[in-house]
Amino acid sequence: MVLNARSPCFAREERCYARTLDDRLPEKQTSLKQDIIDACRKMNETGLNQGKSGNISVRTKDGFAVTASGVNYDLMEEKHIVEMDLQGGKKGEYVPSSEWRMHCDIYAARSEAMAVVHTHSPHATAISCLRKDVPAFHYMIAVAGGHSLRCAEYATFGTAQLSKNMLIALEGRSACLLANHGMICFGPDLSAAYALAVEIEALCRQYVAAYQLGAPYILGDDEMARVLERFKTYGKQPAEADLGK
């Protein structure tokens, strides 16, 4: 096991990871790796991402599996999915994504995170270049977990500082923008994390479109509190939650 440069996850104890339920972990590493590759290719095919930018990971029993650095998604194979632990160590010959620290620190800090998607999607990236939060112009902003979609302060890509800034922006949230960079989000599985990335990009596109017509009306804190309460059961069937309608 090779240890990489220090990041915030080095300082954390394994107790954060220990809270993860075993039954939420993938049963087979092989299918997990192919799922990551398929999601990466889908990102580019749908315009959610482009080129070799962006990266995806999934939590594993021993840490997480993340895309390798600089590999064309169309040429990516399972050997290009790098297995890492929560101390920053890796297995295999391939170098992990330059943004592995962000993935590592999300898994270490947020026990509910089972998959992470980072993209340079067009509209989310455009807004991130303004270094501004996206307010509650639409009630679906609550999909990220709060009254706004925050933008993390800028730091050079691949650095521990960027990861630290990201964690601050993600407090009480499952998605955020990264200043002059893009966006990142996580979910209870890869499908949910990917769906959230699609939703965040759609919201950013709508926000840009609304501003072209004028200043959008922003929903108040009271209304967003009601929305967030309803989101506790949003999209869940009776088997998953008591709808209480």
C-alpha positions in Angstrom: 0.0 0.0 0.0 1.5 3.3 -1.1 0.6 6.4 1.0 0.0 9.6 -0.8 0.3 13.3 0.3 -1.5 14.2 3.4 -5.2 15.3 3.3 -7.8 15.9 6.0 -8.8 12.3 5.9 -5.4 11.3 7.3 -6.3 13.0 10.6 -9.6 11.2 11.0 -10.0 7.9 12.8 -11.7 4.9 11.1 -14.7 5.4 13.2 -16.4 7.5 10.5 -16.1 4.6 8.1 -17.1 2.1 10.7 -20.6 3.6 10.9 -21.3 2.4 7.3 -23.8 -0.4 7.1 -22.2 -3.5 5.4 -25.5 -4.2 3.6 -25.1 -1.0 1.6 -21.7 -2.0 0.2 -21.3 -3.5 -3.2 -21.1 -7.3 -3.3 -18.8 -7.5 -6.2 -15.8 -5.3 -7.0 -15.9 -6.3 -10.7 -19.5 -5.1 -11.4 -18.8 -2.0 -9.2 -15.9 -1.0 -11.5 -17.9 -1.5 -14.6 -20.8 0.5 -13.1 -18.3 3.4 -12.6 -17.1 3.2 -16.1 -20.6 3.1 -17.5 -21.5 6.2 -15.5 -18.4 8.1 -16.7 -19.3 7.4 -20.3 -22.9 8.4 -19.7 -21.7 11.7 -18.3 -19.9 12.6 -21.5 -22.6 11.2 -23.8 -25.3 13.3 -22.2 -23.2 16.5 -21.9 -23.0 16.4 -18.1 -19.2 16.3 -18.5 -16.6 16.5 -21.3 -13.2 15.1 -22.2 -11.2 13.6 -19.4 -12.5 16.0 -16.7 -14.7 14.9 -13.8 -14.4 11.7 -11.8 -16.6 9.2 -10.0 -16.1 6.9 -7.0 -18.0 4.4 -5.0 -17.5 3.4 -1.4 -16.1 -0.1 -0.8 -15.5 -2.3 2.3 -11.9 -1.1 2.5 -12.4 2.5 1.4 -13.4 3.5 -2.1 -12.9 2.9 -5.8 -12.2 5.9 -8.0 -11.4 6.6 -11.6 -7.8 6.8 -12.6 -6.2 10.1 -13.6 -6.2 11.3 -17.3 -7.8 8.2 -18.8 -10.2 8.6 -21.8 -13.5 7.3 -20.6 -14.1 5.6 -24.0 -10.9 3.6 -23.5 -11.3 3.0 -19.7 -11.2 -0.5 -18.4 -11.7 -2.0 -15.0 -8.0 -1.9 -14.3 -8.3 1.9 -14.5 -10.6 2.0 -11.5 -8.2 2.6 -8.5 -8.9 1.1 -5.1 -8.0 3.4 -2.2 -8.3 3.4 1.5 -9.4 6.3 3.7 -5.8 7.1 4.6 -5.0 8.0 1.0 -3.3 4.7 0.2 -3.9 3.0 -3.2 -3.6 -0.4 -4.8 -2.2 -1.1 -8.3 -0.1 0.7 -10.8 -2.5 3.4 -11.9 -2.6 6.9 -10.4 -6.0 7.9 -9.0 -7.8 11.0 -10.1 -6.1 14.2 -9.0 -9.3 14.9 -7.0 -9.1 11.7 -5.0 -8.8 13.8 -1.8 -12.3 15.2 -2.2 -13.7 11.7 -2.6 -11.7 10.4 0.4 -12.7 13.3 2.7 -16.4 13.0 1.8 -16.4 9.3 2.7 -14.5 10.0 5.9 -16.7 12.8 7.0 -20.1 11.7 5.7 -21.0 8.1 6.6 -24.2 8.3 4.5 -22.1 8.9 1.3 -21.9 5.8 -0.8 -21.0 7.3 -4.1 -19.5 10.6 -5.3 -19.8 12.3 -8.7 -17.7 15.3 -9.7 -18.3 17.0 -13.0 -17.4 20.1 -15.0 -21.0 20.4 -16.3 -21.5 23.6 -18.3 -24.0 25.6 -16.4 -22.8 24.6 -12.9 -19.3 25.4 -13.9 -20.3 28.8 -15.4 -22.0 29.8 -12.1 -19.1 28.6 -10.1 -16.9 31.0 -12.1 -19.0 33.8 -10.6 -18.2 32.4 -7.1 -21.8 32.8 -6.0 -24.3 30.5 -4.3 -27.5 29.6 -6.1 -30.4 30.8 -4.0 -33.9 29.2 -3.7 -35.1 30.5 -7.1 -36.9 27.1 -7.4 -38.1 24.8 -4.6 -36.0 22.0 -6.1 -32.9 23.7 -4.7 -33.8 21.6 -1.6 -32.6 18.5 -3.5 -29.1 19.5 -2.3 -30.3 19.5 1.3 -30.8 23.2 2.2 -32.0 26.7 1.3 -29.3 27.2 -1.3 -26.7 25.5 -3.5 -23.5 26.7 -2.0 -20.3 27.5 -3.8 -17.1 26.4 -2.1 -14.2 28.9 -1.9 -11.6 28.6 -4.6 -8.4 26.5 -4.2 -6.1 24.8 -6.7 -7.5 21.5 -8.0 -6.3 18.4 -6.3 -5.2 20.2 -3.1 -6.1 19.5 0.5 -7.3 23.1 0.7 -9.9 22.5 -2.0 -11.1 19.5 -0.2 -11.3 21.5 3.1 -13.3 24.2 1.3 -15.6 21.7 -0.2 -16.4 20.1 3.1 -17.4 23.4 4.5 -19.8 24.1 1.6 -21.2 20.6 2.0 -22.2 21.0 5.7 -25.8 20.0 5.8 -25.8 19.5 2.0 -25.2 16.7 -0.4 -24.0 18.9 -3.3 -22.1 22.1 -3.9 -20.4 24.1 -6.5 -16.6 24.5 -6.5 -15.4 28.0 -7.4 -13.9 28.3 -10.9 -14.1 24.6 -11.2 -17.4 22.7 -11.3 -19.6 20.8 -9.0 -19.6 17.7 -6.7 -22.3 15.7 -5.1 -22.8 12.4 -3.3 -25.7 9.9 -2.7 -26.7 6.6 -1.1 -25.6 4.8 -4.2 -24.1 5.5 -7.6 -27.5 5.8 -9.3 -28.7 8.4 -6.8 -25.4 10.4 -6.9 -25.5 10.5 -10.7 -29.2 11.6 -10.7 -28.4 14.4 -8.2 -25.6 15.6 -10.5 -28.1 15.7 -13.4 -30.5 17.7 -11.2 -27.9 20.2 -10.0 -26.9 20.9 -13.6 -30.5 21.3 -14.6 -31.1 23.8 -11.8 -28.1 25.8 -12.7 -29.2 25.9 -16.4 -32.7 27.1 -15.2 -31.1 29.7 -13.0 -29.0 31.1 -15.9 -32.1 31.1 -18.1 -34.2 32.9 -15.5 -31.6 35.6 -15.0 -31.6 36.3 -18.8 -35.2 37.3 -18.4 -34.7 39.3 -15.2 -34.0 38.8 -11.5 -35.9 35.6 -10.3 -38.1 35.8 -7.2 -36.4 34.0 -4.4 -38.4 31.7 -2.1 -38.3 32.7 1.6 -36.8 30.7 4.4 -40.2 29.7 5.8 -41.3 28.3 2.5 -38.0 26.4 2.0 -38.4 25.0 5.5 -41.7 23.6 4.5 -40.2 22.2 1.2 -37.3 20.6 3.1 -39.8 18.9 5.5 -41.8 17.5 2.6 -38.5 16.4 0.9 -38.0 13.9 3.8 -40.6 11.7 2.1 -40.3 13.1 -1.5 -40.0 10.4 -4.1 -40.4 7.5 -1.6 -42.9 4.8 -1.7 -44.7 3.4 1.4 -42.2 0.6 1.7 -39.4 3.2 2.1 -41.1 5.8 4.3 -44.4 6.6 6.0 -45.8 9.2 3.6 -48.2 10.6 6.1 -50.3 12.4 3.5 
